[in-house]
Each structure stands twice: as structure tokens, then as C-alpha cells.
Amino acid sequence: MYTHLYIDPSAAIRAGKSVSGYARLDLLQSDVDALTSERRDELARVSDLGAPEHGNGTLGRGAGDPPVTEGTLAEIVRVLDARIARRQNEADATKQRSEKYRAEVRHVLTNRLTCEKSTYHPPVGYLSMICPDWPIPRTDTERGFRDEIAASAEAVAWVSELETINAQHLATAEKRKIADEQAKMERESQFRAAAEAVVSEIGSDADRGRLSEHLLPDTELLHLVHDHVFAALTDHERYTRITESDVRDAHDEDLCSDFCAKFAVDDATELPATEWAALVEVRTHAPEGSIVTPRIHKGYCPQCEGDREVTRYSALLQIDWHGRKLSREYAL
């Protein structure tokens, strides 16, 4: 019998050999007898595995084969041992991956909190779709184990449990959604009734006429409601926003020729005495139950040097009126 091998030119030259390339080596019975059973099994695979990664049946050309320096039995044994070692390493790696996969599956089966949040109920064989933590099988061994676990009594019971939990979750969520919608409709109905009463009280004949025929715009309705709620502050000046023109008036073109207006607003952390007195007055006349927050507004050009900001203070009033949040801002 014989086998094919490839003598690597570079390895042959470095070993002081003059022959390289593809070669055929005849094996005597004594050569075969000298091989261990493991090496004979590996040699038998050479003719069975004709794929390129296995060297197309040629020793020395497979992926990971050591370079062959000469056509001798000793070189064949060296390549066979390298292939045996590589095969064992691959088997060990596969075993480790399989053990890791099994451990991950067992972890999922015993720690189901994340999976219970799912709302999708496919067949038992698709537990990976039910549970985000279910490990994805990547080998035939893992797929076989996945199917075995998926068909187990524990997994079947688990899926049934999940479906019950998910059904309860969906039913609760639907009830909550319906309750929220009903509460929203009730608040809107309550607000609408109160707002229409305000129009009847302080609105003009035109307002009342349009309201009776459902022709009064919501913006005008809200404006009348705000006037009613904040009636005690009618004489107090409303806050006026800082405009780009205000910032430009404070801008010094001699210091900055690249004008760009920016604006910022925040809760005030300090107030001048005059603004404090105005805040006290606003609080005195604010409707009961309202929240009054002093705020500072700034308009500035970020390109300018020095302090050229336009600063104004305000009092923001907020109140929950018949289920609707209302607000108005007054100057300080």
C-alpha cells in the first residue's frame, strides 16, 4: 500500500534536502505493523477525507499539518501525530462548549425571572424564542441537547407555567389600559363641565353662543379658564419672553462681530430684593393649591466677551384644576 504526502520546499531546504513537492511513499507491512492503532485510524482517514482542509488526501497539505521535510515513515508519523493531537483538541473544545451550553440551559431552567416577562407562546421546541436567556445551539450536539431538554417534562411544565403567567399579565395589562382610558375620559369630562361653567360665568354672549353649538375653539376655552383660575392676579404683569432683539440690543459689535442669540431658563437660586417683593405678592394672590416657582431667564451671545446677558425673573404658577394641569408665568 502507499500514501501521498507533500514535501514543503522551504522546510526541505532548511533540513538540507534536495527533493520537494508531491510524493508517493510505499508502505511495507512492517511499516504498518509499527504504527499504533490510533495512527492507523488516522492514516485510514487520509483517503476518506478528500476535502481541501484535509489536504485532499495528501499528508502535509491539511490545515494545521506540520511541514514535511522528506518522504520517510518518520515524517508520516509526525504528521499523523499532529492530526491526532489537533483532533483531540477539537474534541476537547467541543466538549467544553457542550458542557458550557448544558450549564447555561440548566441555569435558564432554574432561573426563570427574565423568561417570565415574555409574552410570546410558540411550541415547546422553540424555547429560545420564549425566553431571551435561552442559549442558542451552535453545533449538532447542542441542538440535540436543546431538543432533548425542550421535550422534557420540566420544559413542558415550564412552558405551561409561562403561558399562564403571560395570560394573566396580558389580562392585567388590558384591564389597566381600559381603566386608564376610562379615568382619562372621566377627567376630561369633569374638566369640560367645569370649563363650560366658567364660560357661562365670565364669557361673552358670543363665547356662550359658540359653546352651545360646539363652535368655541379649545384655545379660547382654555384662555377663559386660565383667566378665571388666575383672576386674582389679573393686575399683575405677565412674564414676557426674552427675544433675539433684546439680546442684540445688549450685544457689543465692537467686541463680537459673530452674533448668535442663545436662551436658557432655570429655577432661581437667588433673587434681588425687588423681585423678592414681587414674588411675595404673587404668592399672596395665587389660587389655593397652586405651586409657585421663581425662575431665572437668560438671553446671551456665546461669542461675546464679558457679562452681556439679558436677565429676567419670573414666577411660574402651576395648579391641577379639575384633572387638567394649568400654568401661567408672571414677571418679577
N, C-alpha and C positions, 0 to 999 in steps of 0.2 A: 504494500500500500504506500501512498505518498500523501504529502500535503504541500500547499503553496504558501510561500512567505515572501515578504518584500524586504530586501536589504536596503536600508537607508543610506544614500551616498555619503552624507556628511558624517554619520556615525561610523561607516566603514572606513572612511579616510582617517578619521581620528583614531580608529583602532588599528591602523596600519594595514588595512585590507584593500585589495585591488578590485574585488568583484562587488557590484551593487545592482539594484533593480530587482525585478521579479524573478523568482527561482522556484524550482520544484525539488523537494527533498524526499527521497525514497526512505521509507521506514522499514527496518527489518523486524522480525518477530521479537528479537532480543530487545530492540528499542521500545516496542510496545509493552513488552513484559516489564521493562524498567520503569514505566510510568505508573504512578499511583492511580487508583480508581477515579479519584477526583480529577486528575489531569486527563485521563482517558475520556471522562464525560465531557470535559471542556473541549478536547480535541474533536470529539464527535459533533459538538455544536458548530464547529467551524464550517462544515459542509452544509449544515442545516440552516444557518443564518447567513443568507446571501445579501442582506441589506448593506448599504454603504457604511452605516455606523458600525457594522461588524466586520468591515474590511472586505465585503463581497467574497467571503470565504477565504481570505488571504491573511495569514498571521503577519502582524507588523503594520497593517493598514487600518485596523479598527480604532475607533475613538478611545483614546487612553492607552493604546498599546505602546510599550517602550520601543525605541528604535532598535531594529535588528542590525547587527554588525556583520554576521556571517551565517551561512546556511548549515548550521550544526544542530544536533539534538539539544545541546545545552541552551542555545538561543530559543529554540521552540519551547523548552521547559520554562524559560524565563518569561516569555510572552504568555504562556498558559497560566503561570502563577499570578501574573499581573491581572489577567482577566478574572481569575478566581477571586482574587482579593477585591477587585472592583465590584464583582457581582455580590460578594458578601457585604461590602459597604452599602451597596444599593438596597440589599435586603434589610440590613440593619436600619437604614434611613426610613425605608417603607414601614418597618415595624414600629419605629419611634413615632412616625406620623400617624399610624393607625392607633397606637396607644394614646397619643395626644387627642386624636379625634374621639375615641371612645370616652376619654375623660371629659372632654367638652360636652359630649352628648349626655353623659351621666350628670354633669353639673347642671345642664339645662333642665333635665327631668326632675332634679331635686331643688332647683331654684327657679320658680316659675313666675316670679313677680312681674318681670318685664313682659313675659308672654301673655299674661292675663289682661294686658292693656289692648291686645289686638281685637279687631272686630271682623276678621275675615275667617270663614269656616270652610276650607277646602277639604278634600278627602284625607283620611289618616296618612296616606303615603306622602303627603306634601306638608309635613310638619314644619319644614324650613320656611314655608310661606305663612304659616300660622304664627310662628314665633321668630322675631328678629334675631334672637340669640342662637337659633338652631344652626349648628356648623354645616357649612356647605361641603358635601363629599367631593373629593378630587381624584380618587382612584377607585378601581373596581372593588377593592377590598372595603373601602369606606362606604361605597354605595351599597354593597351587600349588607354591611352592618347597619347602615341607615334604614334600609328596608326591613331588616330583621327587627330593629327597635320600633320602627313605625307601626309594625303589625303586632307588637306585643300587647298583652292585656293592659299593661301600665299605660302605654301610649294611647290606647283606645279609650281608657277611662279618663285620661288627661284631656283628650280632645272633647269628650262629652262634658267634662267639667268646664272646659274653656267655653264651649258653646253655651252652656247655662249661664256662666258669668257674663259673657258678651251679650246674650239676650237680655239679661237683667240690666246691663249697662245701657244698651240701646233703648230699652223701655224707659229707664230713668231719665236718660238724656232727652227723649221725646217728650216725656211729661214736663221736664224742666223747661224745654223750649216752648211748649204750649202755655205753661204758667207764666213765663217771662213775657210772651206775646200778649196774654190777657192782662197782665199787670201794666204793660206799656199802654194798651188800649184804654184801660181804666184811668191811668194818669192823664192821658191825652184828653179823655172825655171830661175829667174833672177840671183840667186846665181850660178847656174850651168853654165849659159852662161858666167858670169864674171870669174868663176874658169877655164873654158876651155880656155878663152882668156889668162889667166895667164900661163897655161901650154904651150900654143903656144909661149908665150913670153920668159919664163925662163926655161921651161922643156927641158929635153934631147930628143934626137931622139927616144929613147925607150919610154919615157913618152908620147910623141906625137903619136907614133905608137899605143901604148896600148889604149890611149884615143880615137883615131879614130875608134877602134874596140870595144870600151866599155869594155876594159880589165884592165883599171887602177883602182887599189883599192881606195876606198874612203879615207882611211887613208893617202895614199901617195898624193892624190889630195889635202887634207886639209893641209898636211905638206908644199906643194908647195905654197898654198895660204897664209899660215902664213909667210913663207919666203918672199913672195912678199910684204905683208902688212907691216911687221916689218923690211923691208930691211935696213932702216936707222940705226937699232940697231944690225946689223949683228956682229959688232966687240965687242959689249957689252956682258959680261959673262951672260949666262942664270943661273937662280937660280937652285941649286941642293938641293934636299930634305935632311933633317937630317935623318940618318939611325940608326938602333939599334946598329950597330957597333960604330957609333960616340958617342952615349950615353954611351956605355960600356967603351970606351976609357977614358971617363971623370969620370967613376964610381970608387969609392974607396972601394975595397972589405974589407979593414980593418974596415971601418965604417958601411958597409952594406953587408951582405952575401946573401941577398934575392933580386937579381937583377930583375927589371921589367921595360922595356922601355915604356914610355908614350910620346905622342906628342900633341902639341897644336899650333894653329895659330890664329892670330887676327890682326885687323888693328893697326898699330903702333901709340902710343900716344906721343912718343918722339924718337929722332934719335941722335946718336953720330955725330960729325962733319964730319967724313969721309963718313959715309953713307948718310948724307945730300948732300954732294957734288956729290955723285954718283946718287942720286935721281934727282938733278937738271940736270945732263947730260942726264938721261933717258927721262926726260920731254922735254928737248930741241930737242931730236931726235924722240920723239914719233909721230906716224902718227896723222894728224889733225882729231879732233873729238874723239880721244880716251880719256878714263878716266884712270888716273894713281893713284894707291892707295899704299902707303907704308905699308908693313906688317911685323910683327914680328913672327918668328917661334921658338918654343922651344921644346927641347927633354930632358927628365929628368927621373930619377928613383924616384918614390914617396916614396920609403922606405929609401932613403938616408937622412942623416942629413947634414945640411949646404947647401950652394949655389953651386950646381954642375950641373947646367943646361947648355945645349948646346944651344946657341942663335945665330940666323942668321936673317938678314933683307933682304927684297926683295921689288921689285916694280911690282905690278900686273897691266898690261895694258889690257884694255877691249875696244872693238870697235864694232859697228854694221856695218858690211860690206855687202852690197847688201842683206839685210834681214837675215843675219846669224851673230850671236854673236861670235866673235873671241877673244881669250885672250892668252897672254904669260906673263911669270914671269921672271924677271931679278934680278940678285944678286945685292945687295948694299954693 
